[in-house]
């Protein structure tokens, strides 16, 4: 089975976990609707529901890759999954669950531009 996944952090091109998508089909870059908020947790980001757009990429992945992504994201404990609309159809996005740890907002909505953050 094939799954579409929207990635916004370490799974994006040029980032530390992108290798997990090496056998997946890149569908394209997207800017989501303004329905999230992005935070910097140090080695990786966290997105929650909010009023910010995210810069992201959408991939078509197989079952095995989906299992690897679930392990990476510690689904369903650290992150949960939700289906959202993208220009490529519905795709899974991983949303962070422990909001008490979220301190550094990434105002750009772009993990790859994480020099732009502030505490708040």
Secondary structure, DSSP 8 states (H G I E B T S, - for coil): -EEEEEE-STTSTTSTTGGGGTTSEEEEEEE--S-EEEEE-SSSEEEEESSB--EEEEEEEEHHHHHHHHHHTTBTTTEEEEEEEETTEEEEEEEE--GGG--EE-TTS-GGGTTS-EE-
